[in-house]
Amino acid sequence: MSNVDDRKSIFITGAASGIGRATAQYFAEKNWFVGACDINEDSLASLAAEIGPDKGHFALLDVTDRVAVAETLATFVAVAGDRLDILFNNAGIDAKGSFEEMEWDRIMAVVNVNFIAGLGLIHTAIPHLRKTKGSLCMSTCSASATFGAGGMAVYSATKHAIKGLTEALATELAPHGVRVSDVLPGIIETGMLPDEVKAMLPKEGMWRMMPARAVAETVWAAYQGDKVHYYVPDELIDYDLEATRTPEAIRDRRAAGQPF
């Protein structure tokens, strides 16, 4: 493919499903050039067919392979006209169950995909972001980074790490004109959410189920804005504040069997 015109570009990991797919679709609708990467070949192929080669560059990618990440990102930036307006560090996996009983290999798989791979991706992308005026380094975090979710200890830990990294890099990269933000979604309708959980969710309030497109719209808003943390829905900021002020209250509610 020859270089695209001066359209802005976004590079998305975990782009074939859920939040990543919704974001790729949304930015393609906005006439951005989309770099979509995923490890799922079939889902990525269907996204490529939907968006089309004129609006995107699609690549199979294991985000834990740093060499492949660097090569894939460099190829995308070149194809996108030597610019990277948004890096969307979105790829992630989950592991539910007791931390004590979880196999160590599964624990490390979550850490490697959700955090270590994100470190490598962002580290590789910084030179490209610095060369692009007004660029944004964006990560998918989680409401699990407001207060650790029992039964999801490793996932929560990795998302707390991403939140801390976001805050640190927002300070480090500001002098270079690079904004750094994350999005903290609550309950999002994706394939990671079991049907039995969906059935018990409230219909309104901060823990209502939100469509993946709501997160895509928030990524768009983040590019226009200048905040560090974005919440989906916005009411989750109150929960984050409560978790900071009185974590014991949340601990006790959850220990008593209250779901949130």
Phi, psi and omega in degrees: 000138176282164180301142177283173179283208185272022174299149175286159187229149176225134179251123188237126171264154185063042191272351190276348182209167172056226183299318181297316180294315179299323180289319177300315179298316184296314182288329174296321177297330179275006178068029170274159174268123191254128169260112185247122182232144179195164177267347182269104187296316183294314180294324178293321179296321179291325176294318179299320179293326181288314184280319179093153185292338180285340183248000183200164175234126191237134184213135170293135183205129169265110187293347178277354178264098187297323179296314179296322178299312181298317181292317182294317180294317179298319178297315179299313182301319179297315180293329183277011178087029177062045177214152175220094184283321175224128165260122179248097178281093191240337185301137179195157175228164183239160173210111182260148178131175181296130177300318181299324185265353184286139178292142184299323179298322178292319177302311183290331176297318179294316179298317183293319181283312189282330185240303184299316179297323177296319175303312182296317180298311182294318179301318179291326187277340187305314179301323178292320179295320181295332180278350184252117183297132176074020186289162182226130171259111188241139177232148170276116176258224182186155170298341175292352175267002173271316174211131185302133182269120175300139185085356178220041190300315183290316177303312180300318180298318180293325180285326171299321180296318178296321179297315178295320177299318179301313181296318181294315182288333176300327177282314184296319189266350180304318179297343181261006177080015179255123175272147181230126183217166170223163175243132181249090179282149173271250180264112183246138181283094178223177180292347179282349186260113181295152181299324182293330176287318178304321184294332184265357184286147176291158181272346179215172182092181188292339182257018173290155180283131181248148176287152179301330180298332178297325177289320177301317178296327179288323175299319176299315180296324180296324178294329179277343188252198184212024178273160177273313182246135175237139185243143177229106359279173183300332183298342181295342178297327178296321178294320179298318179295319178296318180297328178286317184284314187223069180298333180296326180295318178291318177304314184292322178297316181290322178295332179278000176097002176287134189293332184223000000 
